[in-house]
Amino acid sequence: MGTRTNLQPLALSGAAVATLAVLGIACAAEPEPDPREVYRAALAAGRLRHPESPLLLPESVDLPPATAPAPLAETARQAPPQRPRCSLAVATDARDAMGDLVERGFAAACPEVDAEFVAVGAREALEGLMVGRADAVLFAGQLTPQDQHAGLRGVPFGTELWAVAMASDSPVHSLSRDLLRQVLTGELVDWRQLGFELGPIAVVAPAHQPTAARAARALVPGDRFASNSLRVGDLELVARQLRREPGAIAVVRVPAQGPGLGTGVRLLAIDRVPPTPAAFASGAYPYGVSLQLVTTGPAAGAAQRWIGFASSPEGRELLGHALALP
């Protein structure tokens, strides 16, 4: 077996370079020799010397097998489709009236839309809509002529309708608007002042402060409920109080769905007009607040679909837990 010569890093002397050049010319007509064989021959002939700066010539280099490039269509990554986005400003009173029905209703109407809900004051919400900070506004109340002149358009969602209730066997069936204010604010303290033998007037108002404030703005605008009013938060407890105390009169909200006051209790008419959505829409019954979806110009896109959902059977069943619907 032959002895293998270990290669050391070497540099080419001037003579060696010349020799290699001559060999290259001489072999120009021949097939090109392997440079490693030429190197070994020069080394054996003593024509190479150790360099100060070595020239490294590796014996072999193993390269990985070449692979064909993948077609561009296979390497290009498809970006995931962007979900539509919508920014909705919810005025404070509308948020208090509807609670999480705002998000639940929109999600049912537009499940593929990512919505951002921002709770702000009513005026701030409308001004933000006008300058493009929101796509739509859920608003409680009426637009002013200035709002309409600026291009804002509102579509009613429903009404937060307020009424007063007493026991079914009470002789009181209707009150005038003026008498209602005097009863609820505590100006009148006994039903005998109105000719009814029912004893002291006991006002029952909502326990939740924002709800009580909205009810007061609707029923006694600019005033408050009687300071000695009983605050109750559960409808069942309200009904029990009315059935137990003949002189009790309760402030209640009139939703289209959900638990009512039950038997033994009825709503009073005001100026002989019952508290219904139709009476409120006609202006005959004044104690309510209209909730509207407001847009700049006619509603389109997600806002239009949300409005359509609100008038559908599914939407009416959901929103009817908070609102009286036409």
C-alpha positions as CSV (number, residue, x, y, z in Angstrom):
1,M,0.0,0.0,0.0
2,G,1.4,3.4,-1.0
3,T,2.2,6.0,1.6
4,R,-0.2,9.1,1.5
5,T,1.6,12.4,1.5
6,N,-0.1,14.9,3.9
7,L,-0.5,18.3,2.3
8,Q,0.9,21.3,4.1
9,P,-0.2,24.8,3.4
10,L,2.4,26.0,0.8
11,A,3.0,29.1,-1.4
12,L,4.2,29.1,-4.9
13,S,7.8,30.4,-5.6
14,G,8.4,32.4,-8.8
15,A,10.0,29.3,-10.4
16,A,7.1,27.1,-9.5
17,V,4.6,29.6,-10.9
18,A,6.6,29.8,-14.2
19,T,6.7,26.0,-14.3
20,L,2.9,25.8,-13.9
21,A,2.5,28.4,-16.6
22,V,4.6,26.4,-19.0
23,L,2.7,23.2,-18.2
24,G,-0.5,25.1,-18.8
25,I,0.6,26.2,-22.3
26,A,2.0,22.8,-23.2
27,C,-1.2,21.1,-22.3
28,A,-3.5,23.7,-23.9
29,A,-4.3,21.3,-26.6
30,E,-4.7,18.4,-24.2
31,P,-7.7,17.9,-21.9
32,E,-7.3,20.2,-18.9
33,P,-5.3,18.4,-16.2
34,D,-6.5,18.0,-12.6
35,P,-4.9,20.9,-10.7
36,R,-4.3,18.7,-7.7
37,E,-2.2,16.3,-9.9
38,V,-0.2,19.3,-11.1
39,Y,0.3,20.4,-7.5
40,R,1.5,17.0,-6.4
41,A,4.0,16.8,-9.3
42,A,5.4,20.2,-8.5
43,L,5.8,19.2,-4.9
44,A,7.6,16.0,-5.7
45,A,10.0,17.8,-8.0
46,G,11.0,20.2,-5.2
47,R,9.8,23.2,-7.0
48,L,7.5,24.4,-4.1
49,R,8.6,26.0,-0.8
50,H,6.8,26.7,2.4
51,P,5.1,30.1,2.3
52,E,5.1,32.9,4.8
53,S,1.4,33.3,3.9
54,P,0.0,29.9,3.0
55,L,-2.1,29.2,0.0
56,L,-4.6,26.5,1.0
57,L,-5.5,24.0,-1.7
58,P,-8.0,21.4,-0.4
59,E,-8.0,18.0,-1.9
60,S,-11.7,17.9,-2.5
61,V,-14.9,19.7,-1.6
62,D,-18.1,17.8,-1.2
63,L,-21.0,19.9,-2.4
64,P,-24.6,19.0,-1.6
65,P,-26.7,17.8,-4.5
66,A,-28.3,20.7,-6.5
67,T,-32.0,21.0,-6.2
68,A,-34.3,22.6,-8.6
69,P,-35.8,25.9,-7.4
70,A,-39.4,25.7,-6.4
71,P,-41.9,27.5,-8.6
72,L,-42.7,31.0,-7.4
73,A,-46.3,30.1,-7.0
74,E,-45.4,27.5,-4.4
75,T,-43.1,29.8,-2.4
76,A,-45.4,32.8,-2.2
77,R,-47.3,33.0,1.0
78,Q,-50.9,34.1,0.8
79,A,-51.8,36.7,3.5
80,P,-54.8,35.8,5.6
81,P,-57.9,37.7,4.5
82,Q,-58.5,40.8,6.7
83,R,-61.8,40.9,8.6
84,P,-63.9,44.0,8.1
85,R,-63.7,46.4,11.0
86,C,-66.3,48.9,12.4
87,S,-66.1,51.5,15.1
88,L,-69.3,52.2,17.0
89,A,-69.8,55.0,19.5
90,V,-72.4,54.2,22.2
91,A,-73.8,57.2,24.0
92,T,-73.9,56.7,27.8
93,D,-77.7,56.6,28.1
94,A,-78.0,54.1,25.3
95,R,-75.4,51.9,26.9
96,D,-77.2,52.1,30.3
97,A,-80.5,51.2,28.6
98,M,-79.3,48.3,26.6
99,G,-76.3,46.9,28.5
100,D,-74.6,44.0,26.7
101,L,-77.5,43.8,24.2
102,V,-75.4,46.3,22.2
103,E,-72.6,43.8,21.6
104,R,-74.9,40.8,21.4
105,G,-77.1,42.4,18.8
106,F,-74.3,43.5,16.6
107,A,-72.5,40.2,16.8
108,A,-75.7,38.4,15.7
109,A,-76.3,40.9,12.8
110,C,-72.6,41.0,11.6
111,P,-70.7,38.0,12.9
112,E,-67.8,38.5,10.4
113,V,-67.2,42.1,11.4
114,D,-64.7,43.1,14.2
115,A,-66.4,45.9,16.0
116,E,-65.0,48.3,18.5
117,F,-67.5,49.8,20.9
118,V,-66.6,53.1,22.6
119,A,-68.8,54.5,25.4
120,V,-68.9,58.3,25.3
121,G,-71.3,61.2,26.1
122,A,-74.1,61.8,23.6
123,R,-72.8,65.1,22.2
124,E,-69.2,63.8,22.0
125,A,-70.5,60.7,20.2
126,L,-72.3,62.7,17.5
127,E,-69.4,65.1,17.0
128,G,-67.0,62.2,16.7
129,L,-69.3,60.7,14.0
130,M,-69.2,64.0,12.0
131,V,-65.4,64.1,11.9
132,G,-65.0,60.4,11.1
133,R,-63.9,58.9,14.4
134,A,-66.8,56.5,14.4
135,D,-68.8,54.6,11.7
136,A,-72.1,54.9,13.5
137,V,-73.5,56.0,16.9
138,L,-76.1,54.4,19.1
139,F,-77.9,57.4,20.5
140,A,-80.7,57.9,23.0
141,G,-82.8,61.0,22.2
142,Q,-83.7,63.1,19.2
143,L,-81.3,64.7,16.7
144,T,-81.4,68.5,16.6
145,P,-82.1,70.4,13.4
146,Q,-78.4,71.3,13.4
147,D,-77.4,67.6,13.5
148,Q,-79.7,66.9,10.6
149,H,-78.4,69.8,8.6
150,A,-74.9,68.4,9.1
151,G,-76.0,65.2,7.4
152,L,-76.7,63.0,10.3
153,R,-79.5,60.5,9.9
154,G,-81.1,58.4,12.6
155,V,-83.0,55.2,12.3
156,P,-85.1,54.2,15.4
157,F,-84.1,51.0,17.2
158,G,-86.8,51.0,19.8
159,T,-87.9,53.0,22.8
160,E,-87.0,52.9,26.5
161,L,-90.5,53.4,27.7
162,W,-91.3,54.5,31.3
163,A,-94.6,54.1,33.2
164,V,-96.0,53.9,36.7
165,A,-97.8,50.9,38.1
166,M,-100.2,50.3,41.0
167,A,-102.1,47.3,42.4
168,S,-104.8,46.0,40.0
169,D,-107.5,46.7,42.6
170,S,-106.5,50.3,43.1
171,P,-109.2,52.9,42.3
172,V,-106.5,55.0,40.5
173,H,-106.6,54.3,36.8
174,S,-105.2,57.5,35.3
175,L,-103.3,60.6,36.3
176,S,-102.7,63.9,34.6
177,R,-99.1,64.9,33.8
178,D,-99.1,67.6,36.4
179,L,-100.4,65.2,39.1
180,L,-97.9,62.5,38.2
181,R,-95.1,65.0,38.7
182,Q,-96.4,66.1,42.1
183,V,-96.9,62.4,43.2
184,L,-93.4,61.3,42.1
185,T,-91.5,64.3,43.5
186,G,-93.1,64.1,46.9
187,E,-95.1,67.4,46.5
188,L,-98.2,65.3,47.2
189,V,-97.8,63.0,50.2
190,D,-101.2,61.3,50.7
191,W,-103.8,59.9,48.2
192,R,-106.5,61.7,50.2
193,Q,-105.3,64.9,48.7
194,L,-106.5,63.5,45.4
195,G,-109.8,62.1,46.8
196,F,-108.6,58.4,47.2
197,E,-108.8,56.6,50.5
198,L,-105.4,54.8,50.0
199,G,-103.4,56.4,52.8
200,P,-99.8,57.8,52.3
201,I,-98.2,57.9,48.9
202,A,-95.3,55.5,48.7
203,V,-93.1,56.0,45.6
204,V,-91.1,53.0,44.5
205,A,-88.2,53.9,42.3
206,P,-85.3,51.9,40.6
207,A,-82.4,51.0,42.9
208,H,-79.8,51.3,40.2
209,Q,-78.8,54.9,40.2
210,P,-78.2,55.4,36.4
211,T,-81.6,53.7,35.7
212,A,-83.3,55.9,38.3
213,A,-81.7,59.0,36.7
214,R,-82.9,58.1,33.2
215,A,-86.4,57.4,34.5
216,A,-86.4,60.8,36.3
217,R,-85.3,62.6,33.1
218,A,-88.2,60.9,31.3
219,L,-91.0,61.2,33.9
220,V,-90.1,64.4,35.8
221,P,-87.6,66.2,33.6
222,G,-85.5,68.7,35.6
223,D,-86.6,67.2,38.9
224,R,-85.9,64.1,41.2
225,F,-88.0,61.4,42.7
226,A,-89.2,61.9,46.3
227,S,-86.4,61.8,48.8
228,N,-88.3,59.2,50.8
229,S,-88.9,56.9,47.8
230,L,-88.3,53.2,48.3
231,R,-85.5,51.9,46.0
232,V,-86.1,48.4,44.7
233,G,-84.2,46.7,41.9
234,D,-86.1,43.5,41.3
235,L,-89.4,43.5,39.4
236,E,-90.8,40.7,41.6
237,L,-90.1,42.7,44.7
238,V,-91.7,45.7,43.1
239,A,-94.9,43.7,42.4
240,R,-94.9,42.4,45.9
241,Q,-94.6,45.9,47.3
242,L,-97.5,47.1,45.2
243,R,-99.8,44.2,46.2
244,R,-98.9,44.7,49.9
245,E,-99.2,48.5,50.2
246,P,-102.3,50.1,48.7
247,G,-100.7,53.5,48.5
248,A,-97.6,52.4,46.7
249,I,-96.9,53.6,43.1
250,A,-93.9,52.3,41.3
251,V,-91.7,53.6,38.4
252,V,-91.2,50.8,35.9
253,R,-89.7,50.3,32.5
254,V,-92.0,48.7,29.8
255,P,-90.0,46.2,27.7
256,A,-91.5,44.1,25.0
257,Q,-90.0,40.9,26.3
258,G,-88.7,39.5,29.5
259,P,-90.3,39.2,33.0
260,G,-93.3,41.5,33.6
261,L,-94.8,42.6,36.9
262,G,-97.0,39.6,37.1
263,T,-100.6,39.3,38.2
264,G,-102.2,41.8,40.6
265,V,-100.4,44.8,39.1
266,R,-101.3,47.1,36.2
267,L,-99.9,50.2,34.5
268,L,-101.6,53.5,34.8
269,A,-102.7,55.7,31.9
270,I,-101.5,59.3,31.8
271,D,-104.2,61.7,30.6
272,R,-106.1,58.5,29.8
273,V,-103.4,57.4,27.3
274,P,-101.9,53.9,28.0
275,P,-98.1,53.5,27.9
276,T,-97.6,51.8,24.6
277,P,-95.0,52.2,21.8
278,A,-97.6,53.3,19.4
279,A,-98.9,56.0,21.8
280,F,-95.3,57.2,22.3
281,A,-94.6,57.2,18.6
282,S,-97.7,59.4,18.0
283,G,-96.7,61.8,20.7
284,A,-99.8,61.0,22.8
285,Y,-97.8,59.4,25.5
286,P,-94.6,61.4,26.4
287,Y,-92.6,59.3,28.8
288,G,-89.9,57.5,26.8
289,V,-86.7,57.9,25.0
290,S,-86.1,56.8,21.4
291,L,-82.9,54.9,20.7
292,Q,-81.5,55.5,17.3
293,L,-78.6,54.3,15.2
294,V,-77.1,57.4,13.7
295,T,-74.9,57.6,10.6
296,T,-73.6,60.3,8.3
297,G,-76.1,60.0,5.4
298,P,-78.1,56.8,4.7
299,A,-77.0,53.8,6.7
300,A,-74.8,51.3,4.7
301,G,-72.7,48.2,5.3
302,A,-72.7,46.9,8.9
303,A,-74.9,49.7,10.2
304,Q,-77.6,48.9,7.6
305,R,-77.4,45.2,8.5
306,W,-77.7,46.0,12.2
307,I,-80.8,48.0,11.6
308,G,-82.2,45.1,9.6
309,F,-81.5,42.7,12.4
310,A,-83.2,44.9,14.9
311,S,-86.5,44.6,13.0
312,S,-86.2,40.9,12.4
313,P,-88.0,38.4,14.6
314,E,-84.7,37.3,16.2
315,G,-83.6,40.9,16.8
316,R,-87.0,41.9,18.3
317,E,-86.8,39.0,20.7
318,L,-83.3,40.0,21.8
319,L,-83.7,43.7,22.0
320,G,-87.2,43.4,23.5
321,H,-85.7,42.5,26.8
322,A,-84.7,46.2,27.2
323,L,-86.8,48.2,24.7
324,A,-90.4,48.6,23.8
325,L,-90.6,47.9,20.1
326,P,-93.2,49.2,17.5
